[in-house]
């Protein structure tokens, strides 16, 4: 059992090249930002990641976490725009990334009128 835990920790420490990140981003953009070409969509990588965080399937989410890392996903949450994530995904990712304690998830981004 301990060797499985150690293997998991080592896998988490794998550093992915920018080329690997770019390739995955294009794949995810093609699948989750269907209204744009992948080349258009990857101009806004945080938007692509947010879309996967919101509607991605299990395998795509796991691969995204592995390649981009939790800190990049925390950054997506910190800079999320209105409507990018639904309430369920917003809460899930705050808990999964240890950005909130139970019952203390911050409010979703809201539109501010001047």
Biopython code that builds the backbone (N, CA, C, O; Angstrom):
import numpy as np
from Bio.PDB.StructureBuilder import StructureBuilder

atoms = [
    (1, "UNK", "N", (0.829, -1.191, 0.000)),
    (1, "UNK", "CA", (0.000, 0.000, 0.000)),
    (1, "UNK", "C", (0.869, 1.248, 0.000)),
    (1, "UNK", "O", (0.583, 2.205, -0.720)),
    (2, "UNK", "N", (1.917, 1.244, 0.795)),
    (2, "UNK", "CA", (2.778, 2.416, 0.880)),
    (2, "UNK", "C", (3.450, 2.713, -0.461)),
    (2, "UNK", "O", (3.623, 3.878, -0.816)),
    (3, "UNK", "N", (3.831, 1.676, -1.210)),
    (3, "UNK", "CA", (4.467, 1.907, -2.504)),
    (3, "UNK", "C", (3.491, 2.536, -3.500)),
    (3, "UNK", "O", (3.909, 3.316, -4.355)),
    (4, "UNK", "N", (2.204, 2.212, -3.403)),
    (4, "UNK", "CA", (1.195, 2.819, -4.265)),
    (4, "UNK", "C", (1.075, 4.301, -3.951)),
    (4, "UNK", "O", (0.982, 5.120, -4.866)),
    (5, "UNK", "N", (1.076, 4.651, -2.698)),
    (5, "UNK", "CA", (1.016, 6.056, -2.292)),
    (5, "UNK", "C", (2.246, 6.795, -2.788)),
    (5, "UNK", "O", (2.141, 7.913, -3.291)),
    (6, "UNK", "N", (3.410, 6.177, -2.650)),
    (6, "UNK", "CA", (4.653, 6.802, -3.116)),
    (6, "UNK", "C", (4.622, 7.003, -4.629)),
    (6, "UNK", "O", (5.044, 8.052, -5.117)),
    (7, "UNK", "N", (4.132, 6.024, -5.375)),
    (7, "UNK", "CA", (4.034, 6.155, -6.828)),
    (7, "UNK", "C", (3.096, 7.294, -7.205)),
    (7, "UNK", "O", (3.363, 8.046, -8.142)),
    (8, "UNK", "N", (2.001, 7.414, -6.470)),
    (8, "UNK", "CA", (1.049, 8.488, -6.735)),
    (8, "UNK", "C", (1.699, 9.848, -6.497)),
    (8, "UNK", "O", (1.526, 10.770, -7.294)),
    (9, "UNK", "N", (2.440, 9.972, -5.413)),
    (9, "UNK", "CA", (3.119, 11.237, -5.118)),
    (9, "UNK", "C", (4.149, 11.570, -6.184)),
    (9, "UNK", "O", (4.277, 12.728, -6.583)),
    (10, "UNK", "N", (4.880, 10.574, -6.647)),
    (10, "UNK", "CA", (5.872, 10.801, -7.696)),
    (10, "UNK", "C", (5.210, 11.220, -8.999)),
    (10, "UNK", "O", (5.724, 12.082, -9.711)),
    (11, "UNK", "N", (4.083, 10.620, -9.308)),
    (11, "UNK", "CA", (3.360, 10.979, -10.528)),
    (11, "UNK", "C", (2.879, 12.420, -10.465)),
    (11, "UNK", "O", (2.856, 13.118, -11.479)),
    (12, "UNK", "N", (2.494, 12.865, -9.276)),
    (12, "UNK", "CA", (2.046, 14.241, -9.116)),
    (12, "UNK", "C", (3.179, 15.234, -9.336)),
    (12, "UNK", "O", (2.928, 16.373, -9.731)),
    (13, "UNK", "N", (4.397, 14.833, -9.093)),
    (13, "UNK", "CA", (5.543, 15.723, -9.230)),
    (13, "UNK", "C", (6.089, 15.794, -10.650)),
    (13, "UNK", "O", (7.038, 16.534, -10.910)),
    (14, "UNK", "N", (5.512, 15.045, -11.559)),
    (14, "UNK", "CA", (5.982, 15.054, -12.938)),
    (14, "UNK", "C", (5.838, 16.466, -13.500)),
    (14, "UNK", "O", (4.783, 17.090, -13.388)),
    (15, "UNK", "N", (6.905, 16.950, -14.100)),
    (15, "UNK", "CA", (6.868, 18.271, -14.705)),
    (15, "UNK", "C", (6.581, 18.094, -16.194)),
    (15, "UNK", "O", (7.266, 17.343, -16.888)),
    (16, "UNK", "N", (5.580, 18.781, -16.659)),
    (16, "UNK", "CA", (5.201, 18.688, -18.058)),
    (16, "UNK", "C", (5.749, 19.885, -18.817)),
    (16, "UNK", "O", (5.763, 21.006, -18.309)),
    (17, "UNK", "N", (6.191, 19.636, -20.020)),
    (17, "UNK", "CA", (6.756, 20.695, -20.846)),
    (17, "UNK", "C", (5.653, 21.612, -21.353)),
    (17, "UNK", "O", (4.472, 21.264, -21.342)),
    (18, "UNK", "N", (6.064, 22.775, -21.791)),
    (18, "UNK", "CA", (5.099, 23.711, -22.373)),
    (18, "UNK", "C", (4.457, 23.104, -23.620)),
    (18, "UNK", "O", (3.287, 23.355, -23.910)),
    (19, "UNK", "N", (5.219, 22.317, -24.341)),
    (19, "UNK", "CA", (4.694, 21.667, -25.535)),
    (19, "UNK", "C", (3.581, 20.677, -25.158)),
    (19, "UNK", "O", (2.560, 20.610, -25.843)),
    (20, "UNK", "N", (3.768, 19.918, -24.087)),
    (20, "UNK", "CA", (2.731, 18.993, -23.622)),
    (20, "UNK", "C", (1.495, 19.760, -23.162)),
    (20, "UNK", "O", (0.364, 19.365, -23.444)),
    (21, "UNK", "N", (1.725, 20.853, -22.455)),
    (21, "UNK", "CA", (0.597, 21.672, -21.993)),
    (21, "UNK", "C", (-0.173, 22.239, -23.181)),
    (21, "UNK", "O", (-1.404, 22.224, -23.199)),
    (22, "UNK", "N", (0.560, 22.736, -24.167)),
    (22, "UNK", "CA", (-0.068, 23.310, -25.356)),
    (22, "UNK", "C", (-0.878, 22.257, -26.109)),
    (22, "UNK", "O", (-1.987, 22.534, -26.566)),
    (23, "UNK", "N", (-0.330, 21.056, -26.237)),
    (23, "UNK", "CA", (-1.030, 19.980, -26.944)),
    (23, "UNK", "C", (-2.325, 19.602, -26.221)),
    (23, "UNK", "O", (-3.365, 19.419, -26.855)),
    (24, "UNK", "N", (-2.256, 19.486, -24.906)),
    (24, "UNK", "CA", (-3.464, 19.153, -24.154)),
    (24, "UNK", "C", (-4.465, 20.296, -24.235)),
    (24, "UNK", "O", (-5.662, 20.058, -24.391)),
    (25, "UNK", "N", (-3.998, 21.516, -24.132)),
    (25, "UNK", "CA", (-4.887, 22.670, -24.217)),
    (25, "UNK", "C", (-5.642, 22.668, -25.551)),
    (25, "UNK", "O", (-6.839, 22.954, -25.585)),
    (26, "UNK", "N", (-4.956, 22.350, -26.636)),
    (26, "UNK", "CA", (-5.614, 22.278, -27.939)),
    (26, "UNK", "C", (-6.668, 21.171, -27.969)),
    (26, "UNK", "O", (-7.761, 21.364, -28.502)),
    (27, "UNK", "N", (-6.339, 20.017, -27.399)),
    (27, "UNK", "CA", (-7.310, 18.918, -27.359)),
    (27, "UNK", "C", (-8.545, 19.316, -26.566)),
    (27, "UNK", "O", (-9.675, 19.069, -26.988)),
    (28, "UNK", "N", (-8.318, 19.935, -25.408)),
    (28, "UNK", "CA", (-9.432, 20.350, -24.558)),
    (28, "UNK", "C", (-10.249, 21.451, -25.225)),
    (28, "UNK", "O", (-11.478, 21.451, -25.148)),
    (29, "UNK", "N", (-9.570, 22.384, -25.876)),
    (29, "UNK", "CA", (-10.272, 23.462, -26.577)),
    (29, "UNK", "C", (-11.152, 22.890, -27.677)),
    (29, "UNK", "O", (-12.293, 23.319, -27.851)),
    (30, "UNK", "N", (-10.633, 21.939, -28.406)),
    (30, "UNK", "CA", (-11.395, 21.318, -29.482)),
    (30, "UNK", "C", (-12.656, 20.635, -28.945)),
    (30, "UNK", "O", (-13.700, 20.630, -29.598)),
    (31, "UNK", "N", (-12.543, 20.071, -27.770)),
    (31, "UNK", "CA", (-13.672, 19.316, -27.204)),
    (31, "UNK", "C", (-14.658, 20.197, -26.433)),
    (31, "UNK", "O", (-15.864, 19.953, -26.478)),
    (32, "UNK", "N", (-14.163, 21.215, -25.727)),
    (32, "UNK", "CA", (-15.023, 21.975, -24.810)),
    (32, "UNK", "C", (-15.327, 23.404, -25.244)),
    (32, "UNK", "O", (-16.240, 24.026, -24.698)),
    (33, "UNK", "N", (-14.595, 23.934, -26.201)),
    (33, "UNK", "CA", (-14.912, 25.269, -26.726)),
    (33, "UNK", "C", (-15.278, 25.056, -28.195)),
    (33, "UNK", "O", (-14.566, 25.497, -29.098)),
    (34, "UNK", "N", (-16.388, 24.380, -28.411)),
    (34, "UNK", "CA", (-16.787, 23.911, -29.737)),
    (34, "UNK", "C", (-17.177, 25.046, -30.683)),
    (34, "UNK", "O", (-17.194, 24.836, -31.896)),
    (35, "UNK", "N", (-17.487, 26.223, -30.183)),
    (35, "UNK", "CA", (-17.933, 27.330, -31.021)),
    (35, "UNK", "C", (-16.761, 28.132, -31.609)),
    (35, "UNK", "O", (-16.969, 29.062, -32.388)),
    (36, "UNK", "N", (-15.534, 27.764, -31.230)),
    (36, "UNK", "CA", (-14.340, 28.407, -31.786)),
    (36, "UNK", "C", (-13.387, 27.330, -32.280)),
    (36, "UNK", "O", (-13.491, 26.166, -31.892)),
    (37, "UNK", "N", (-12.466, 27.729, -33.133)),
    (37, "UNK", "CA", (-11.426, 26.790, -33.509)),
    (37, "UNK", "C", (-10.493, 26.635, -32.314)),
    (37, "UNK", "O", (-10.407, 27.537, -31.482)),
    (38, "UNK", "N", (-9.792, 25.507, -32.216)),
    (38, "UNK", "CA", (-8.849, 25.354, -31.101)),
    (38, "UNK", "C", (-7.813, 26.481, -31.054)),
    (38, "UNK", "O", (-7.425, 26.928, -29.974)),
    (39, "UNK", "N", (-7.371, 26.934, -32.223)),
    (39, "UNK", "CA", (-6.371, 28.009, -32.265)),
    (39, "UNK", "C", (-6.924, 29.312, -31.691)),
    (39, "UNK", "O", (-6.206, 30.045, -31.011)),
    (40, "UNK", "N", (-8.183, 29.598, -31.958)),
    (40, "UNK", "CA", (-8.812, 30.789, -31.377)),
    (40, "UNK", "C", (-8.979, 30.618, -29.865)),
    (40, "UNK", "O", (-8.685, 31.526, -29.089)),
    (41, "UNK", "N", (-9.451, 29.451, -29.469)),
    (41, "UNK", "CA", (-9.757, 29.206, -28.051)),
    (41, "UNK", "C", (-8.518, 29.243, -27.167)),
    (41, "UNK", "O", (-8.580, 29.746, -26.045)),
    (42, "UNK", "N", (-7.394, 28.720, -27.651)),
    (42, "UNK", "CA", (-6.210, 28.645, -26.784)),
    (42, "UNK", "C", (-5.539, 29.997, -26.581)),
    (42, "UNK", "O", (-4.578, 30.102, -25.818)),
    (43, "UNK", "N", (-6.030, 31.022, -27.247)),
    (43, "UNK", "CA", (-5.542, 32.377, -26.953)),
    (43, "UNK", "C", (-5.929, 32.779, -25.532)),
    (43, "UNK", "O", (-5.335, 33.683, -24.944)),
    (44, "UNK", "N", (-6.925, 32.098, -24.998)),
    (44, "UNK", "CA", (-7.419, 32.351, -23.640)),
    (44, "UNK", "C", (-7.360, 31.044, -22.850)),
    (44, "UNK", "O", (-8.395, 30.435, -22.578)),
    (45, "UNK", "N", (-6.168, 30.617, -22.487)),
    (45, "UNK", "CA", (-6.019, 29.307, -21.842)),
    (45, "UNK", "C", (-6.818, 29.167, -20.547)),
    (45, "UNK", "O", (-7.323, 28.085, -20.247)),
    (46, "UNK", "N", (-6.937, 30.244, -19.782)),
    (46, "UNK", "CA", (-7.702, 30.142, -18.533)),
    (46, "UNK", "C", (-9.178, 29.875, -18.825)),
    (46, "UNK", "O", (-9.856, 29.217, -18.035)),
    (47, "UNK", "N", (-9.672, 30.376, -19.940)),
    (47, "UNK", "CA", (-11.062, 30.122, -20.323)),
    (47, "UNK", "C", (-11.260, 28.648, -20.654)),
    (47, "UNK", "O", (-12.266, 28.043, -20.282)),
    (48, "UNK", "N", (-10.289, 28.082, -21.357)),
    (48, "UNK", "CA", (-10.368, 26.652, -21.700)),
    (48, "UNK", "C", (-10.355, 25.821, -20.416)),
    (48, "UNK", "O", (-11.174, 24.917, -20.249)),
    (49, "UNK", "N", (-9.430, 26.127, -19.518)),
    (49, "UNK", "CA", (-9.348, 25.364, -18.268)),
    (49, "UNK", "C", (-10.624, 25.522, -17.447)),
    (49, "UNK", "O", (-11.109, 24.554, -16.862)),
    (50, "UNK", "N", (-11.168, 26.735, -17.399)),
    (50, "UNK", "CA", (-12.416, 26.960, -16.653)),
    (50, "UNK", "C", (-13.557, 26.130, -17.239)),
    (50, "UNK", "O", (-14.374, 25.583, -16.497)),
    (51, "UNK", "N", (-13.613, 26.038, -18.554)),
    (51, "UNK", "CA", (-14.674, 25.262, -19.194)),
    (51, "UNK", "C", (-14.552, 23.783, -18.837)),
    (51, "UNK", "O", (-15.557, 23.112, -18.598)),
    (52, "UNK", "N", (-13.330, 23.281, -18.804)),
    (52, "UNK", "CA", (-13.125, 21.879, -18.419)),
    (52, "UNK", "C", (-13.470, 21.695, -16.946)),
    (52, "UNK", "O", (-14.070, 20.688, -16.571)),
    (53, "UNK", "N", (-13.100, 22.651, -16.119)),
    (53, "UNK", "CA", (-13.444, 22.578, -14.697)),
    (53, "UNK", "C", (-14.960, 22.569, -14.510)),
    (53, "UNK", "O", (-15.465, 21.990, -13.547)),
    (54, "UNK", "N", (-15.673, 23.196, -15.412)),
    (54, "UNK", "CA", (-17.119, 23.302, -15.290)),
    (54, "UNK", "C", (-17.851, 22.100, -15.880)),
    (54, "UNK", "O", (-18.792, 21.594, -15.268)),
    (55, "UNK", "N", (-17.435, 21.635, -17.058)),
    (55, "UNK", "CA", (-18.207, 20.572, -17.722)),
    (55, "UNK", "C", (-17.365, 19.384, -18.176)),
    (55, "UNK", "O", (-17.866, 18.498, -18.868)),
    (56, "UNK", "N", (-16.101, 19.360, -17.795)),
    (56, "UNK", "CA", (-15.224, 18.291, -18.252)),
    (56, "UNK", "C", (-15.585, 16.924, -17.705)),
    (56, "UNK", "O", (-16.116, 16.803, -16.601)),
    (57, "UNK", "N", (-15.290, 15.891, -18.494)),
    (57, "UNK", "CA", (-15.508, 14.534, -17.998)),
    (57, "UNK", "C", (-14.341, 14.132, -17.085)),
    (57, "UNK", "O", (-13.322, 14.819, -17.013)),
    (58, "UNK", "N", (-14.517, 13.025, -16.405)),
    (58, "UNK", "CA", (-13.553, 12.601, -15.390)),
    (58, "UNK", "C", (-12.138, 12.487, -15.949)),
    (58, "UNK", "O", (-11.195, 13.014, -15.359)),
    (59, "UNK", "N", (-11.986, 11.807, -17.075)),
    (59, "UNK", "CA", (-10.654, 11.589, -17.638)),
    (59, "UNK", "C", (-9.990, 12.897, -18.049)),
    (59, "UNK", "O", (-8.799, 13.091, -17.806)),
    (60, "UNK", "N", (-10.748, 13.791, -18.666)),
    (60, "UNK", "CA", (-10.178, 15.075, -19.077)),
    (60, "UNK", "C", (-9.777, 15.914, -17.866)),
    (60, "UNK", "O", (-8.734, 16.568, -17.873)),
    (61, "UNK", "N", (-10.600, 15.891, -16.843)),
    (61, "UNK", "CA", (-10.280, 16.645, -15.622)),
    (61, "UNK", "C", (-9.011, 16.095, -14.973)),
    (61, "UNK", "O", (-8.141, 16.862, -14.559)),
    (62, "UNK", "N", (-8.904, 14.772, -14.885)),
    (62, "UNK", "CA", (-7.715, 14.180, -14.271)),
    (62, "UNK", "C", (-6.456, 14.532, -15.049)),
    (62, "UNK", "O", (-5.425, 14.853, -14.458)),
    (63, "UNK", "N", (-6.537, 14.473, -16.357)),
    (63, "UNK", "CA", (-5.383, 14.816, -17.199)),
    (63, "UNK", "C", (-5.028, 16.292, -17.057)),
    (63, "UNK", "O", (-3.850, 16.646, -16.988)),
    (64, "UNK", "N", (-6.048, 17.159, -17.013)),
    (64, "UNK", "CA", (-5.814, 18.593, -16.843)),
    (64, "UNK", "C", (-5.090, 18.863, -15.531)),
    (64, "UNK", "O", (-4.127, 19.629, -15.502)),
    (65, "UNK", "N", (-5.538, 18.247, -14.455)),
    (65, "UNK", "CA", (-4.901, 18.435, -13.151)),
    (65, "UNK", "C", (-3.463, 17.942, -13.200)),
    (65, "UNK", "O", (-2.560, 18.599, -12.682)),
    (66, "UNK", "N", (-3.250, 16.799, -13.813)),
    (66, "UNK", "CA", (-1.910, 16.224, -13.897)),
    (66, "UNK", "C", (-0.957, 17.133, -14.673)),
    (66, "UNK", "O", (0.171, 17.363, -14.236)),
    (67, "UNK", "N", (-1.392, 17.642, -15.799)),
    (67, "UNK", "CA", (-0.512, 18.408, -16.679)),
    (67, "UNK", "C", (-0.339, 19.850, -16.214)),
    (67, "UNK", "O", (0.776, 20.370, -16.234)),
    (68, "UNK", "N", (-1.411, 20.500, -15.801)),
    (68, "UNK", "CA", (-1.335, 21.920, -15.449)),
    (68, "UNK", "C", (-1.056, 22.158, -13.975)),
    (68, "UNK", "O", (-0.499, 23.192, -13.607)),
    (69, "UNK", "N", (-1.434, 21.215, -13.134)),
    (69, "UNK", "CA", (-1.187, 21.337, -11.706)),
    (69, "UNK", "C", (-2.249, 22.131, -10.983)),
    (69, "UNK", "O", (-2.979, 22.924, -11.576)),
    (70, "UNK", "N", (-2.315, 21.898, -9.692)),
    (70, "UNK", "CA", (-3.349, 22.533, -8.880)),
    (70, "UNK", "C", (-3.187, 24.044, -8.788)),
    (70, "UNK", "O", (-4.185, 24.763, -8.726)),
    (71, "UNK", "N", (-1.967, 24.536, -8.778)),
    (71, "UNK", "CA", (-1.782, 25.990, -8.642)),
    (71, "UNK", "C", (-2.349, 26.732, -9.843)),
    (71, "UNK", "O", (-2.932, 27.804, -9.684)),
    (72, "UNK", "N", (-2.191, 26.188, -11.026)),
    (72, "UNK", "CA", (-2.775, 26.816, -12.218)),
    (72, "UNK", "C", (-4.298, 26.852, -12.113)),
    (72, "UNK", "O", (-4.929, 27.825, -12.526)),
    (73, "UNK", "N", (-4.885, 25.796, -11.564)),
    (73, "UNK", "CA", (-6.336, 25.748, -11.427)),
    (73, "UNK", "C", (-6.817, 26.689, -10.329)),
    (73, "UNK", "O", (-7.908, 27.252, -10.422)),
    (74, "UNK", "N", (-6.012, 26.856, -9.301)),
    (74, "UNK", "CA", (-6.349, 27.865, -8.287)),
    (74, "UNK", "C", (-6.382, 29.257, -8.929)),
    (74, "UNK", "O", (-7.242, 30.083, -8.621)),
    (75, "UNK", "N", (-5.439, 29.488, -9.813)),
    (75, "UNK", "CA", (-5.388, 30.767, -10.514)),
    (75, "UNK", "C", (-6.635, 30.974, -11.374)),
    (75, "UNK", "O", (-7.154, 32.087, -11.467)),
    (76, "UNK", "N", (-7.109, 29.904, -11.996)),
    (76, "UNK", "CA", (-8.350, 29.991, -12.774)),
    (76, "UNK", "C", (-9.497, 30.425, -11.864)),
    (76, "UNK", "O", (-10.286, 31.293, -12.236)),
    (77, "UNK", "N", (-9.594, 29.832, -10.685)),
    (77, "UNK", "CA", (-10.668, 30.218, -9.756)),
    (77, "UNK", "C", (-10.520, 31.652, -9.281)),
    (77, "UNK", "O", (-11.505, 32.383, -9.181)),
    (78, "UNK", "N", (-9.298, 32.051, -8.990)),
    (78, "UNK", "CA", (-9.071, 33.420, -8.508)),
    (78, "UNK", "C", (-9.474, 34.464, -9.542)),
    (78, "UNK", "O", (-9.883, 35.569, -9.185)),
    (79, "UNK", "N", (-9.362, 34.120, -10.815)),
    (79, "UNK", "CA", (-9.634, 35.071, -11.895)),
    (79, "UNK", "C", (-10.870, 34.693, -12.712)),
    (79, "UNK", "O", (-11.049, 35.178, -13.829)),
    (80, "UNK", "N", (-11.713, 33.837, -12.165)),
    (80, "UNK", "CA", (-12.901, 33.389, -12.895)),
    (80, "UNK", "C", (-13.810, 34.566, -13.223)),
    (80, "UNK", "O", (-13.998, 35.489, -12.430)),
    (81, "UNK", "N", (-14.361, 34.491, -14.419)),
    (81, "UNK", "CA", (-15.297, 35.512, -14.857)),
    (81, "UNK", "C", (-16.722, 35.065, -14.579)),
    (81, "UNK", "O", (-16.985, 33.888, -14.335)),
    (82, "UNK", "N", (-17.616, 36.007, -14.619)),
    (82, "UNK", "CA", (-19.030, 35.728, -14.388)),
    (82, "UNK", "C", (-19.510, 34.659, -15.365)),
    (82, "UNK", "O", (-19.295, 34.770, -16.572)),
    (83, "UNK", "N", (-20.153, 33.636, -14.844)),
    (83, "UNK", "CA", (-20.762, 32.614, -15.669)),
    (83, "UNK", "C", (-19.840, 31.505, -16.159)),
    (83, "UNK", "O", (-20.302, 30.580, -16.826)),
    (84, "UNK", "N", (-18.559, 31.574, -15.849)),
    (84, "UNK", "CA", (-17.652, 30.527, -16.318)),
    (84, "UNK", "C", (-17.866, 29.206, -15.600)),
    (84, "UNK", "O", (-17.682, 28.141, -16.189)),
    (85, "UNK", "N", (-18.247, 29.267, -14.352)),
    (85, "UNK", "CA", (-18.470, 28.040, -13.579)),
    (85, "UNK", "C", (-19.849, 28.112, -12.934)),
    (85, "UNK", "O", (-20.285, 29.169, -12.477)),
    (86, "UNK", "N", (-20.519, 26.977, -12.907)),
    (86, "UNK", "CA", (-21.791, 26.937, -12.198)),
    (86, "UNK", "C", (-21.523, 26.772, -10.699)),
    (86, "UNK", "O", (-20.386, 26.527, -10.296)),
    (87, "UNK", "N", (-22.548, 26.905, -9.887)),
    (87, "UNK", "CA", (-22.377, 26.878, -8.426)),
    (87, "UNK", "C", (-21.793, 25.544, -7.948)),
    (87, "UNK", "O", (-20.958, 25.515, -7.044)),
    (88, "UNK", "N", (-22.229, 24.464, -8.550)),
    (88, "UNK", "CA", (-21.730, 23.148, -8.136)),
    (88, "UNK", "C", (-20.230, 23.004, -8.421)),
    (88, "UNK", "O", (-19.472, 22.557, -7.560)),
    (89, "UNK", "N", (-19.811, 23.379, -9.617)),
    (89, "UNK", "CA", (-18.392, 23.301, -9.970)),
    (89, "UNK", "C", (-17.564, 24.266, -9.127)),
    (89, "UNK", "O", (-16.462, 23.930, -8.695)),
    (90, "UNK", "N", (-18.089, 25.451, -8.897)),
    (90, "UNK", "CA", (-17.405, 26.460, -8.084)),
    (90, "UNK", "C", (-17.105, 25.897, -6.688)),
    (90, "UNK", "O", (-15.984, 26.012, -6.192)),
    (91, "UNK", "N", (-18.100, 25.301, -6.076)),
    (91, "UNK", "CA", (-17.913, 24.731, -4.733)),
    (91, "UNK", "C", (-16.960, 23.540, -4.785)),
    (91, "UNK", "O", (-16.043, 23.441, -3.970)),
    (92, "UNK", "N", (-17.174, 22.639, -5.738)),
    (92, "UNK", "CA", (-16.330, 21.454, -5.853)),
    (92, "UNK", "C", (-14.860, 21.833, -5.960)),
    (92, "UNK", "O", (-14.032, 21.302, -5.220)),
    (93, "UNK", "N", (-14.524, 22.737, -6.865)),
    (93, "UNK", "CA", (-13.116, 23.085, -7.084)),
    (93, "UNK", "C", (-12.515, 23.832, -5.904)),
    (93, "UNK", "O", (-11.329, 23.674, -5.613)),
    (94, "UNK", "N", (-13.312, 24.637, -5.227)),
    (94, "UNK", "CA", (-12.787, 25.299, -4.020)),
    (94, "UNK", "C", (-12.433, 24.261, -2.952)),
    (94, "UNK", "O", (-11.419, 24.390, -2.265)),
    (95, "UNK", "N", (-13.262, 23.247, -2.818)),
    (95, "UNK", "CA", (-12.955, 22.181, -1.849)),
    (95, "UNK", "C", (-11.790, 21.322, -2.331)),
    (95, "UNK", "O", (-10.862, 21.049, -1.569)),
    (96, "UNK", "N", (-11.832, 20.900, -3.577)),
    (96, "UNK", "CA", (-10.789, 20.006, -4.095)),
    (96, "UNK", "C", (-9.404, 20.647, -4.049)),
    (96, "UNK", "O", (-8.411, 19.972, -3.778)),
    (97, "UNK", "N", (-9.343, 21.942, -4.312)),
    (97, "UNK", "CA", (-8.056, 22.643, -4.334)),
    (97, "UNK", "C", (-7.707, 23.259, -2.974)),
    (97, "UNK", "O", (-6.766, 24.043, -2.849)),
    (98, "UNK", "N", (-8.484, 22.884, -1.978)),
    (98, "UNK", "CA", (-8.249, 23.357, -0.608)),
    (98, "UNK", "C", (-8.205, 24.889, -0.511)),
    (98, "UNK", "O", (-7.338, 25.466, 0.145)),
    (99, "UNK", "N", (-9.158, 25.514, -1.178)),
    (99, "UNK", "CA", (-9.262, 26.965, -1.142)),
    (99, "UNK", "C", (-10.405, 27.420, -0.244)),
    (99, "UNK", "O", (-10.624, 28.618, -0.070)),
    (100, "UNK", "N", (-11.133, 26.462, 0.325)),
    (100, "UNK", "CA", (-12.252, 26.812, 1.195)),
    (100, "UNK", "C", (-12.476, 25.696, 2.210)),
    (100, "UNK", "O", (-12.273, 24.516, 1.926)),
    (101, "UNK", "N", (-12.888, 26.096, 3.366)),
    (101, "UNK", "CA", (-13.295, 25.156, 4.404)),
    (101, "UNK", "C", (-14.771, 24.826, 4.179)),
    (101, "UNK", "O", (-15.473, 25.573, 3.498)),
    (102, "UNK", "N", (-15.247, 23.714, 4.743)),
    (102, "UNK", "CA", (-16.666, 23.371, 4.591)),
    (102, "UNK", "C", (-17.575, 24.535, 4.980)),
    (102, "UNK", "O", (-17.376, 25.209, 5.991)),
    (103, "UNK", "N", (-18.566, 24.734, 4.142)),
    (103, "UNK", "CA", (-19.575, 25.791, 4.329)),
    (103, "UNK", "C", (-18.987, 27.199, 4.237)),
    (103, "UNK", "O", (-19.634, 28.155, 4.664)),
    (104, "UNK", "N", (-17.787, 27.352, 3.695)),
    (104, "UNK", "CA", (-17.174, 28.682, 3.586)),
    (104, "UNK", "C", (-16.671, 28.966, 2.171)),
    (104, "UNK", "O", (-15.664, 29.649, 1.990)),
    (105, "UNK", "N", (-17.369, 28.445, 1.183)),
    (105, "UNK", "CA", (-17.006, 28.703, -0.208)),
    (105, "UNK", "C", (-17.373, 30.149, -0.533)),
    (105, "UNK", "O", (-18.483, 30.587, -0.229)),
    (106, "UNK", "N", (-16.462, 30.887, -1.142)),
    (106, "UNK", "CA", (-16.804, 32.266, -1.501)),
    (106, "UNK", "C", (-17.933, 32.310, -2.529)),
    (106, "UNK", "O", (-18.192, 31.325, -3.221)),
    (107, "UNK", "N", (-18.586, 33.433, -2.618)),
    (107, "UNK", "CA", (-19.665, 33.609, -3.588)),
    (107, "UNK", "C", (-19.114, 33.564, -5.005)),
    (107, "UNK", "O", (-17.961, 33.912, -5.258)),
    (108, "UNK", "N", (-19.959, 33.130, -5.912)),
    (108, "UNK", "CA", (-19.604, 33.156, -7.330)),
    (108, "UNK", "C", (-19.341, 34.602, -7.755)),
    (108, "UNK", "O", (-19.874, 35.532, -7.149)),
    (109, "UNK", "N", (-18.530, 34.795, -8.785)),
    (109, "UNK", "CA", (-18.342, 36.160, -9.295)),
    (109, "UNK", "C", (-19.686, 36.741, -9.726)),
    (109, "UNK", "O", (-20.518, 36.041, -10.301)),
    (110, "UNK", "N", (-19.885, 38.000, -9.448)),
    (110, "UNK", "CA", (-21.134, 38.658, -9.819)),
    (110, "UNK", "C", (-20.842, 39.905, -10.647)),
    (110, "UNK", "O", (-19.770, 40.504, -10.562)),
    (111, "UNK", "N", (-21.815, 40.262, -11.431)),
    (111, "UNK", "CA", (-21.706, 41.459, -12.254)),
    (111, "UNK", "C", (-21.890, 42.678, -11.357)),
    (111, "UNK", "O", (-22.809, 42.732, -10.539)),
    (112, "UNK", "N", (-21.008, 43.644, -11.523)),
    (112, "UNK", "CA", (-21.101, 44.881, -10.747)),
    (112, "UNK", "C", (-21.455, 46.018, -11.676)),
    (112, "UNK", "O", (-20.739, 46.290, -12.640)),
    (113, "UNK", "N", (-22.541, 46.670, -11.393)),
    (113, "UNK", "CA", (-22.971, 47.812, -12.201)),
    (113, "UNK", "C", (-22.472, 49.085, -11.536)),
    (113, "UNK", "O", (-22.584, 49.268, -10.324)),
    (114, "UNK", "N", (-21.934, 49.931, -12.346)),
    (114, "UNK", "CA", (-21.420, 51.214, -11.811)),
    (114, "UNK", "C", (-22.484, 52.257, -11.787)),
    (114, "UNK", "O", (-22.230, 53.387, -11.371)),
]
sb = StructureBuilder()
sb.init_structure("model")
sb.init_model(0)
sb.init_chain("A")
sb.init_seg("    ")
for serial, (resi, resn, name, xyz) in enumerate(atoms, 1):
    if name == "N":
        sb.init_residue(resn, " ", resi, " ")
    sb.init_atom(name, np.array(xyz, "f"), 0.0, 1.0, " ", f" {name:<3s}", serial, name[0])
structure = sb.get_structure()
